[in-house]
């Protein structure tokens, strides 16, 4: 499986780095992947763009 790069602001990355270390993750990348997988799972099974928007609104991500 290939990898993609994502750019994060340095300040945000440093915060994530500290949390990942405190939580016992083996790396910051492992923690970020875990968070993203958890969030993406909330949208799995959505049948349409409208359903995704509805779920995003319900989670407070969009208004």
Secondary structure, DSSP 4 states (H G I P E B T S, - for coil): ---------HHHHHHHHHHHHHHT-S-HHHHHHHHHHHHHHTTTT--SHHHHHHHHHHTTS--
